[in-house]
Amino acid sequence: MINIIILIIGFVMLIKGADLFVDGSSGLAKNFKVPGVIIGLTIVALGTSAPELAVSTSAAFSGSNEIALSNVVGSNIFNLLSVLGICAIIHPIPVDSGIIKRDFPISIISTIIVMLATGGIAMLTGNYAKDSTSNSAILMSDNVGTVTRIIGALLIATFIIYIIVLISDARKHPENEENTELNPIWKCALFIVIGLVMIVAGGQAVVYSAKEIARALGMTETLIGLTIVAVGTSLPELVTSVVAARKGETGLAVGNAVGSNIFNLLLILGVSALIHPVAVNLASIYDMCILIVISIITYIFSITKKTINRIEGALMVLIYAADVVFAIVR
């Protein structure tokens, strides 16, 4: 019971911390006259991905590598299917051409490269890693690859290039800013500090309680990271996108979800691997394959009339429910 309470408190801290972080960061950016489109594409996506960063890095420090990877993959699946699906049910989502031409392909290609580089090739060829003592093939339930520090550094480098491209593109297509009342710089800075503290503390609470609950229920860390932790840390994306969809700001919904997925895969997994190489088991390879298929399906929905309609949204939510059932029973 105490672990469930800690888990709930951790999630509340994550969500509220991310909210404060986004408010403080966007307010600070506006004070320094940074274009709003850059704020949306970078700060908001980073803020809503901050819980995943906190959980995955905390898991990496504690050696819980399965949670570090499955949290990223699970969050990305949740963002595409549940976040976009629910938003599309609320209001059909028009998809910006920039997201179709730039962000979706980057997300899909990055996922494929990570999957192949960290064990996908071994899985496809059957050449699993060898145990150094027994020289026997590793069981399918064990490690088939690793997100090494080198791969982590390459992911972070790719992320930096992506951000530079975003900023360059945003400056070429500036948006008119409405005059709004600004918070003082000290207040924005305070929000950022408090938000980050809450995010880090909440992330540690979630990792600790999730591991204990997993042990009590006989669940693997991969499953608990793919479901409970992934959904919990994706709540900021869900809340942000649903609010945007209800207000008719549907472009923000897609940008937030897809942008957060790129942040998760490149920045969060990269940082986690730099802290501690992340072991990849066969279940995680299967999950990345599922993520690739889901990404392609969502991309197809997006390019047809450049809109995700209500029927497609409902289908996406049903696919997510089926994926959760598969993850539990496999």
C-alpha positions as a Markdown table, in Angstrom:
| # | Residue | x | y | z |
|---|---|---|---|---|
| 1 | Met | 0.0 | 0.0 | 0.0 |
| 2 | Ile | 2.8 | 2.4 | 0.9 |
| 3 | Asn | 4.4 | 1.9 | -2.5 |
| 4 | Ile | 1.2 | 2.7 | -4.3 |
| 5 | Ile | 1.0 | 6.0 | -2.3 |
| 6 | Ile | 4.6 | 6.8 | -3.1 |
| 7 | Leu | 3.9 | 6.1 | -6.8 |
| 8 | Ile | 0.9 | 8.4 | -6.8 |
| 9 | Ile | 2.8 | 11.2 | -5.0 |
| 10 | Gly | 5.7 | 10.7 | -7.5 |
| 11 | Phe | 3.4 | 11.1 | -10.5 |
| 12 | Val | 1.8 | 14.2 | -9.0 |
| 13 | Met | 5.2 | 15.7 | -8.4 |
| 14 | Leu | 6.2 | 14.9 | -12.0 |
| 15 | Ile | 3.1 | 16.4 | -13.5 |
| 16 | Lys | 3.1 | 19.6 | -11.4 |
| 17 | Gly | 6.9 | 19.9 | -11.7 |
| 18 | Ala | 6.6 | 19.7 | -15.5 |
| 19 | Asp | 3.8 | 22.3 | -15.5 |
| 20 | Leu | 5.9 | 24.7 | -13.5 |
| 21 | Phe | 9.0 | 24.1 | -15.6 |
| 22 | Val | 7.1 | 24.8 | -18.8 |
| 23 | Asp | 5.5 | 28.0 | -17.4 |
| 24 | Gly | 8.8 | 29.2 | -16.1 |
| 25 | Ser | 10.8 | 28.4 | -19.2 |
| 26 | Ser | 8.2 | 29.8 | -21.6 |
| 27 | Gly | 7.9 | 33.0 | -19.5 |
| 28 | Leu | 11.7 | 33.4 | -19.4 |
| 29 | Ala | 11.9 | 32.9 | -23.2 |
| 30 | Lys | 9.2 | 35.5 | -23.8 |
| 31 | Asn | 11.1 | 38.0 | -21.5 |
| 32 | Phe | 14.1 | 37.6 | -23.8 |
| 33 | Lys | 11.8 | 37.8 | -26.9 |
| 34 | Val | 12.5 | 34.3 | -28.1 |
| 35 | Pro | 9.9 | 33.5 | -30.9 |
| 36 | Gly | 6.8 | 31.5 | -29.6 |
| 37 | Val | 7.2 | 28.8 | -32.2 |
| 38 | Ile | 10.7 | 28.0 | -30.9 |
| 39 | Ile | 9.2 | 27.8 | -27.4 |
| 40 | Gly | 6.6 | 25.4 | -28.5 |
| 41 | Leu | 8.9 | 23.1 | -30.5 |
| 42 | Thr | 11.6 | 23.0 | -27.8 |
| 43 | Ile | 10.7 | 24.1 | -24.3 |
| 44 | Val | 7.2 | 22.7 | -24.2 |
| 45 | Ala | 8.3 | 19.4 | -25.7 |
| 46 | Leu | 11.3 | 19.3 | -23.3 |
| 47 | Gly | 9.1 | 20.2 | -20.3 |
| 48 | Thr | 6.5 | 17.5 | -21.1 |
| 49 | Ser | 9.3 | 15.0 | -21.6 |
| 50 | Ala | 11.0 | 16.0 | -18.4 |
| 51 | Pro | 9.3 | 13.2 | -16.4 |
| 52 | Glu | 10.6 | 10.6 | -18.8 |
| 53 | Leu | 14.1 | 12.1 | -18.5 |
| 54 | Ala | 13.9 | 12.0 | -14.7 |
| 55 | Val | 12.6 | 8.4 | -14.5 |
| 56 | Ser | 15.0 | 7.0 | -17.1 |
| 57 | Thr | 18.1 | 8.8 | -15.7 |
| 58 | Ser | 17.1 | 7.8 | -12.2 |
| 59 | Ala | 16.7 | 4.2 | -13.4 |
| 60 | Ala | 20.1 | 4.4 | -15.1 |
| 61 | Phe | 21.8 | 5.6 | -11.9 |
| 62 | Ser | 20.2 | 2.8 | -9.9 |
| 63 | Gly | 21.0 | 0.2 | -12.6 |
| 64 | Ser | 17.4 | -0.5 | -13.5 |
| 65 | Asn | 18.2 | -0.5 | -17.2 |
| 66 | Glu | 15.0 | -2.2 | -18.3 |
| 67 | Ile | 12.9 | 0.6 | -16.9 |
| 68 | Ala | 15.1 | 3.2 | -18.6 |
| 69 | Leu | 14.6 | 1.8 | -22.1 |
| 70 | Ser | 11.0 | 0.5 | -21.7 |
| 71 | Asn | 9.9 | 3.8 | -20.3 |
| 72 | Val | 11.1 | 5.6 | -23.4 |
| 73 | Val | 9.5 | 3.0 | -25.8 |
| 74 | Gly | 6.3 | 2.8 | -23.8 |
| 75 | Ser | 5.9 | 6.6 | -23.6 |
| 76 | Asn | 6.4 | 6.9 | -27.3 |
| 77 | Ile | 3.8 | 4.3 | -28.1 |
| 78 | Phe | 1.4 | 6.0 | -25.6 |
| 79 | Asn | 2.1 | 9.5 | -27.2 |
| 80 | Leu | 1.3 | 8.3 | -30.7 |
| 81 | Leu | -1.7 | 6.1 | -30.0 |
| 82 | Ser | -3.4 | 7.5 | -26.8 |
| 83 | Val | -2.4 | 11.2 | -26.9 |
| 84 | Leu | -3.0 | 11.7 | -30.6 |
| 85 | Gly | -5.9 | 9.2 | -30.7 |
| 86 | Ile | -7.8 | 10.9 | -27.8 |
| 87 | Cys | -7.1 | 14.4 | -29.2 |
| 88 | Ala | -8.4 | 13.3 | -32.7 |
| 89 | Ile | -11.6 | 11.9 | -31.1 |
| 90 | Ile | -12.1 | 15.3 | -29.4 |
| 91 | His | -11.4 | 17.2 | -32.5 |
| 92 | Pro | -10.0 | 16.1 | -35.9 |
| 93 | Ile | -6.3 | 17.0 | -36.0 |
| 94 | Pro | -4.8 | 18.8 | -39.0 |
| 95 | Val | -1.1 | 17.9 | -39.3 |
| 96 | Asp | 1.4 | 20.6 | -40.3 |
| 97 | Ser | 3.4 | 19.9 | -43.4 |
| 98 | Gly | 6.7 | 20.6 | -41.5 |
| 99 | Ile | 5.8 | 17.7 | -39.1 |
| 100 | Ile | 5.0 | 15.4 | -42.0 |
| 101 | Lys | 8.2 | 16.2 | -43.9 |
| 102 | Arg | 10.7 | 16.6 | -41.0 |
| 103 | Asp | 9.6 | 15.4 | -37.6 |
| 104 | Phe | 7.8 | 12.2 | -38.4 |
| 105 | Pro | 10.5 | 10.8 | -40.7 |
| 106 | Ile | 13.2 | 11.7 | -38.1 |
| 107 | Ser | 11.2 | 9.9 | -35.3 |
| 108 | Ile | 10.7 | 6.8 | -37.4 |
| 109 | Ile | 14.3 | 6.6 | -38.9 |
| 110 | Ser | 15.8 | 7.2 | -35.4 |
| 111 | Thr | 13.7 | 4.4 | -33.9 |
| 112 | Ile | 14.8 | 2.0 | -36.7 |
| 113 | Ile | 18.4 | 2.9 | -36.3 |
| 114 | Val | 18.3 | 2.4 | -32.5 |
| 115 | Met | 16.5 | -0.9 | -32.8 |
| 116 | Leu | 19.0 | -2.3 | -35.3 |
| 117 | Ala | 22.1 | -0.9 | -33.5 |
| 118 | Thr | 21.1 | -2.3 | -30.1 |
| 119 | Gly | 20.1 | -5.8 | -31.0 |
| 120 | Gly | 17.8 | -5.8 | -33.9 |
| 121 | Ile | 20.4 | -7.1 | -36.3 |
| 122 | Ala | 21.3 | -9.9 | -33.9 |
| 123 | Met | 17.6 | -10.8 | -33.5 |
| 124 | Leu | 17.0 | -10.9 | -37.2 |
| 125 | Thr | 20.1 | -13.0 | -38.0 |
| 126 | Gly | 19.9 | -15.2 | -34.8 |
| 127 | Asn | 23.4 | -14.2 | -33.8 |
| 128 | Tyr | 22.8 | -13.4 | -30.1 |
| 129 | Ala | 25.5 | -12.3 | -27.8 |
| 130 | Lys | 27.6 | -15.1 | -26.3 |
| 131 | Asp | 28.1 | -15.7 | -22.6 |
| 132 | Ser | 31.8 | -15.3 | -21.8 |
| 133 | Thr | 31.9 | -18.2 | -19.4 |
| 134 | Ser | 29.7 | -20.9 | -21.0 |
| 135 | Asn | 29.9 | -19.6 | -24.6 |
| 136 | Ser | 26.3 | -20.5 | -25.0 |
| 137 | Ala | 23.6 | -18.5 | -26.7 |
| 138 | Ile | 21.8 | -16.1 | -24.4 |
| 139 | Leu | 18.2 | -17.0 | -23.8 |
| 140 | Met | 15.5 | -15.1 | -25.6 |
| 141 | Ser | 14.4 | -13.5 | -22.3 |
| 142 | Asp | 17.9 | -12.1 | -21.7 |
| 143 | Asn | 20.1 | -9.4 | -23.2 |
| 144 | Val | 20.6 | -9.3 | -27.0 |
| 145 | Gly | 22.3 | -6.0 | -27.2 |
| 146 | Thr | 23.3 | -2.7 | -25.4 |
| 147 | Val | 22.7 | 1.0 | -25.8 |
| 148 | Thr | 26.4 | 1.8 | -25.3 |
| 149 | Arg | 27.9 | 5.1 | -24.3 |
| 150 | Ile | 29.0 | 5.7 | -27.9 |
| 151 | Ile | 25.4 | 5.2 | -29.2 |
| 152 | Gly | 24.2 | 7.4 | -26.4 |
| 153 | Ala | 26.6 | 10.2 | -27.5 |
| 154 | Leu | 25.5 | 9.8 | -31.1 |
| 155 | Leu | 21.9 | 10.1 | -30.1 |
| 156 | Ile | 22.6 | 13.3 | -28.2 |
| 157 | Ala | 24.6 | 14.7 | -31.1 |
| 158 | Thr | 21.7 | 13.9 | -33.4 |
| 159 | Phe | 19.3 | 15.6 | -31.0 |
| 160 | Ile | 21.5 | 18.8 | -31.0 |
| 161 | Ile | 21.5 | 18.9 | -34.8 |
| 162 | Tyr | 17.7 | 18.4 | -34.7 |
| 163 | Ile | 17.3 | 21.4 | -32.4 |
| 164 | Ile | 19.5 | 23.6 | -34.5 |
| 165 | Val | 17.4 | 22.7 | -37.6 |
| 166 | Leu | 14.2 | 23.5 | -35.7 |
| 167 | Ile | 15.5 | 26.9 | -34.6 |
| 168 | Ser | 16.8 | 27.7 | -38.1 |
| 169 | Asp | 13.5 | 26.8 | -39.6 |
| 170 | Ala | 11.6 | 28.8 | -37.0 |
| 171 | Arg | 13.6 | 31.9 | -37.7 |
| 172 | Lys | 12.9 | 31.5 | -41.4 |
| 173 | His | 9.1 | 31.4 | -40.7 |
| 174 | Pro | 8.5 | 33.8 | -37.8 |
| 175 | Glu | 5.1 | 34.2 | -36.2 |
| 176 | Asn | 3.5 | 37.3 | -34.9 |
| 177 | Glu | 3.5 | 37.4 | -31.1 |
| 178 | Glu | 0.5 | 38.7 | -29.2 |
| 179 | Asn | 1.1 | 41.2 | -26.5 |
| 180 | Thr | 0.7 | 39.4 | -23.2 |
| 181 | Glu | 1.5 | 40.3 | -19.6 |
| 182 | Leu | 4.9 | 38.8 | -18.7 |
| 183 | Asn | 6.0 | 37.4 | -15.4 |
| 184 | Pro | 9.1 | 38.9 | -13.9 |
| 185 | Ile | 12.3 | 37.1 | -14.7 |
| 186 | Trp | 12.9 | 36.1 | -11.0 |
| 187 | Lys | 9.5 | 34.4 | -10.9 |
| 188 | Cys | 10.2 | 32.5 | -14.1 |
| 189 | Ala | 13.5 | 31.4 | -12.7 |
| 190 | Leu | 11.9 | 30.3 | -9.5 |
| 191 | Phe | 9.3 | 28.2 | -11.4 |
| 192 | Ile | 12.1 | 26.5 | -13.3 |
| 193 | Val | 14.1 | 25.6 | -10.2 |
| 194 | Ile | 11.1 | 24.4 | -8.3 |
| 195 | Gly | 9.8 | 22.5 | -11.3 |
| 196 | Leu | 13.1 | 20.7 | -11.9 |
| 197 | Val | 13.4 | 19.8 | -8.2 |
| 198 | Met | 9.9 | 18.3 | -8.2 |
| 199 | Ile | 10.6 | 16.4 | -11.5 |
| 200 | Val | 13.8 | 14.8 | -10.2 |
| 201 | Ala | 12.3 | 13.9 | -6.8 |
| 202 | Gly | 9.1 | 12.6 | -8.5 |
| 203 | Gly | 11.2 | 10.6 | -10.9 |
| 204 | Gln | 13.1 | 8.9 | -8.1 |
| 205 | Ala | 9.9 | 8.1 | -6.2 |
| 206 | Val | 8.3 | 6.6 | -9.3 |
| 207 | Val | 11.3 | 4.4 | -10.1 |
| 208 | Tyr | 11.5 | 3.1 | -6.5 |
| 209 | Ser | 7.8 | 2.4 | -6.0 |
| 210 | Ala | 7.5 | 0.9 | -9.5 |
| 211 | Lys | 10.3 | -1.6 | -8.9 |
| 212 | Glu | 8.7 | -2.6 | -5.5 |
| 213 | Ile | 5.3 | -3.0 | -7.1 |
| 214 | Ala | 6.8 | -5.1 | -9.9 |
| 215 | Arg | 8.4 | -7.4 | -7.5 |
| 216 | Ala | 5.3 | -7.8 | -5.4 |
| 217 | Leu | 3.2 | -8.6 | -8.5 |
| 218 | Gly | 5.8 | -10.8 | -10.1 |
| 219 | Met | 6.0 | -8.5 | -13.0 |
| 220 | Thr | 9.2 | -7.8 | -15.0 |
| 221 | Glu | 10.8 | -4.3 | -14.9 |
| 222 | Thr | 10.3 | -4.2 | -18.7 |
| 223 | Leu | 6.5 | -4.7 | -18.3 |
| 224 | Ile | 6.2 | -2.2 | -15.4 |
| 225 | Gly | 8.2 | 0.4 | -17.4 |
| 226 | Leu | 6.2 | -0.2 | -20.6 |
| 227 | Thr | 2.9 | 0.2 | -18.9 |
| 228 | Ile | 2.5 | 2.0 | -15.5 |
| 229 | Val | 5.6 | 4.1 | -15.6 |
| 230 | Ala | 5.3 | 5.0 | -19.3 |
| 231 | Val | 1.6 | 6.1 | -19.0 |
| 232 | Gly | 2.4 | 8.0 | -15.8 |
| 233 | Thr | 5.3 | 10.0 | -17.2 |
| 234 | Ser | 3.3 | 10.7 | -20.5 |
| 235 | Leu | 0.5 | 12.4 | -18.6 |
| 236 | Pro | 2.0 | 15.9 | -19.2 |
| 237 | Glu | 1.9 | 15.2 | -23.0 |
| 238 | Leu | -1.7 | 13.9 | -22.7 |
| 239 | Val | -2.9 | 16.9 | -20.6 |
| 240 | Thr | -1.2 | 19.4 | -22.8 |
| 241 | Ser | -2.4 | 18.0 | -26.0 |
| 242 | Val | -6.0 | 17.3 | -24.8 |
| 243 | Val | -6.3 | 20.9 | -23.6 |
| 244 | Ala | -4.9 | 22.2 | -26.9 |
| 245 | Ala | -7.4 | 20.0 | -28.8 |
| 246 | Arg | -10.3 | 21.3 | -26.7 |
| 247 | Lys | -9.3 | 24.8 | -27.5 |
| 248 | Gly | -9.0 | 24.0 | -31.2 |
| 249 | Glu | -5.2 | 24.4 | -31.1 |
| 250 | Thr | -4.8 | 21.0 | -32.8 |
| 251 | Gly | -1.5 | 21.8 | -34.4 |
| 252 | Leu | 0.1 | 22.0 | -30.9 |
| 253 | Ala | -1.3 | 18.5 | -30.1 |
| 254 | Val | 0.6 | 16.8 | -32.9 |
| 255 | Gly | 3.8 | 18.8 | -32.5 |
| 256 | Asn | 3.8 | 18.1 | -28.7 |
| 257 | Ala | 3.4 | 14.4 | -29.2 |
| 258 | Val | 5.8 | 13.9 | -32.1 |
| 259 | Gly | 8.3 | 16.3 | -30.6 |
| 260 | Ser | 8.3 | 14.6 | -27.3 |
| 261 | Asn | 8.9 | 11.3 | -29.0 |
| 262 | Ile | 12.0 | 12.6 | -30.6 |
| 263 | Phe | 13.2 | 14.1 | -27.2 |
| 264 | Asn | 12.5 | 10.8 | -25.5 |
| 265 | Leu | 14.4 | 8.7 | -28.1 |
| 266 | Leu | 17.4 | 11.0 | -28.8 |
| 267 | Leu | 17.9 | 13.0 | -25.6 |
| 268 | Ile | 16.6 | 10.8 | -22.8 |
| 269 | Leu | 17.8 | 7.5 | -24.1 |
| 270 | Gly | 21.1 | 9.1 | -25.0 |
| 271 | Val | 21.6 | 10.7 | -21.5 |
| 272 | Ser | 20.6 | 7.4 | -19.8 |
| 273 | Ala | 23.2 | 5.5 | -21.9 |
| 274 | Leu | 25.9 | 8.0 | -21.1 |
| 275 | Ile | 25.2 | 7.5 | -17.4 |
| 276 | His | 25.2 | 3.7 | -17.6 |
| 277 | Pro | 25.1 | 1.5 | -20.8 |
| 278 | Val | 21.5 | 0.3 | -21.2 |
| 279 | Ala | 21.0 | -3.5 | -21.6 |
| 280 | Val | 18.5 | -4.4 | -24.3 |
| 281 | Asn | 16.5 | -7.6 | -24.0 |
| 282 | Leu | 14.5 | -9.4 | -26.7 |
| 283 | Ala | 11.2 | -8.0 | -25.3 |
| 284 | Ser | 12.4 | -4.5 | -25.8 |
| 285 | Ile | 13.4 | -5.2 | -29.4 |
| 286 | Tyr | 9.9 | -6.5 | -30.1 |
| 287 | Asp | 8.5 | -3.3 | -28.4 |
| 288 | Met | 10.7 | -1.1 | -30.7 |
| 289 | Cys | 9.5 | -3.0 | -33.7 |
| 290 | Ile | 5.9 | -2.4 | -32.5 |
| 291 | Leu | 6.7 | 1.3 | -32.1 |
| 292 | Ile | 8.1 | 1.5 | -35.6 |
| 293 | Val | 4.9 | -0.1 | -37.1 |
| 294 | Ile | 2.7 | 2.2 | -35.0 |
| 295 | Ser | 4.8 | 5.2 | -36.1 |
| 296 | Ile | 4.3 | 4.3 | -39.8 |
| 297 | Ile | 0.5 | 3.7 | -39.3 |
| 298 | Thr | 0.2 | 7.2 | -37.6 |
| 299 | Tyr | 2.3 | 8.7 | -40.3 |
| 300 | Ile | 0.0 | 7.2 | -43.0 |
| 301 | Phe | -3.1 | 8.6 | -41.1 |
| 302 | Ser | -1.3 | 12.0 | -41.0 |
| 303 | Ile | -0.5 | 12.2 | -44.7 |
| 304 | Thr | -4.0 | 11.2 | -45.9 |
| 305 | Lys | -5.6 | 14.6 | -46.3 |
| 306 | Lys | -3.1 | 15.9 | -43.7 |
| 307 | Thr | -5.6 | 15.1 | -41.0 |
| 308 | Ile | -6.1 | 12.5 | -38.3 |
| 309 | Asn | -9.9 | 12.1 | -38.1 |
| 310 | Arg | -12.1 | 10.8 | -35.3 |
| 311 | Ile | -12.4 | 7.3 | -36.8 |
| 312 | Glu | -8.6 | 7.0 | -37.1 |
| 313 | Gly | -8.3 | 8.4 | -33.5 |
| 314 | Ala | -10.6 | 5.7 | -32.1 |
| 315 | Leu | -8.7 | 3.0 | -34.0 |
| 316 | Met | -5.4 | 4.3 | -32.5 |
| 317 | Val | -6.8 | 4.1 | -29.0 |
| 318 | Leu | -8.0 | 0.5 | -29.6 |
| 319 | Ile | -4.6 | -0.4 | -31.0 |
| 320 | Tyr | -3.0 | 0.9 | -27.8 |
| 321 | Ala | -5.4 | -1.1 | -25.6 |
| 322 | Ala | -4.5 | -4.2 | -27.7 |
| 323 | Asp | -0.8 | -3.5 | -27.2 |
| 324 | Val | -1.1 | -3.2 | -23.4 |
| 325 | Val | -3.0 | -6.6 | -23.4 |
| 326 | Phe | -0.2 | -8.1 | -25.5 |
| 327 | Ala | 2.5 | -6.7 | -23.2 |
| 328 | Ile | 0.7 | -8.2 | -20.1 |
| 329 | Val | 0.0 | -11.7 | -21.4 |
| 330 | Arg | 3.2 | -12.3 | -23.4 |
